[in-house]
C-alpha cells in the first residue's frame, strides 16, 4: 500500500501532463529545492517557477510514467520514464527521482537523476 507521501508525489507527477505551471507550483513549500542533478539546484518557489517555466517552454505534451515507487516516512523514491514533446520533437528519458515531503503535504525537496548526454542527444536528433 502506498504512503501519503507516495500519493502526493504520484499526484504531482500526473499534474505535469496538464502543462499548467500554477498547478505544478501548488505542490511546493515556499523554501523548496528542485535539483536536476546534472544542473544547479533551484532554491525557493520563485527560482523553481523560473526553472520549470523554462522546461515547459515549447512543450506541447508531457507524461511522467512512474514505473516503481518506494517510500520511507516523508521520503519517496521513484523510477520514471519522462516523455515529452518540445517544438515538435518527442523524447523519452529514464529518471530516478527522490522527493521529500513536508508535514503539510507539500514537496520540500525534489532531486532527479538522469543521463544528460541521453537528453542532449535526443534534442539534437
Buried (B, 14 or more C-beta within 10 A) or exposed (E): EEBEBBBBBBEBBEBBEEBEEEEBBEBBBEEBBBBBEEEEBBBBBEBBBEBBEEBBEEEEEBBBEBEEBEBEEBBBBBBBEBBBBBEEEEBBBEBBBBBBBBEEEBBBBBBBEBEEEEBEEBEEE
